[in-house]
């Protein structure tokens, strides 16, 4: 089944799925950015000199969150494109 053979309901479902995937990516990137900013703030404050190692840990967590978000988004994007373009959504689930 080609993409042109899909009904309007199927096209709208594809669009909703893509938008949800993009929304998830943006949420993960925002979370990663907030973690990075928080770690830089803790690092710059002289009050927390004894626990600066936490800043490095949070910085690493922010970077990992952003990278993980991009990887998951790309994987899901490929699954969405392949499943609807090849007609896998009509096949029974095992």
Secondary structure by P-SEA (a helix, b strand, c coil): cccccccaaaaaaaaaaaaaaaaaaaaaaaaaaaaaaaaaaaaacccccccaaaaaaaaaaaaaaaaaaaaaaaaaaaaaaaaaaacccccccc
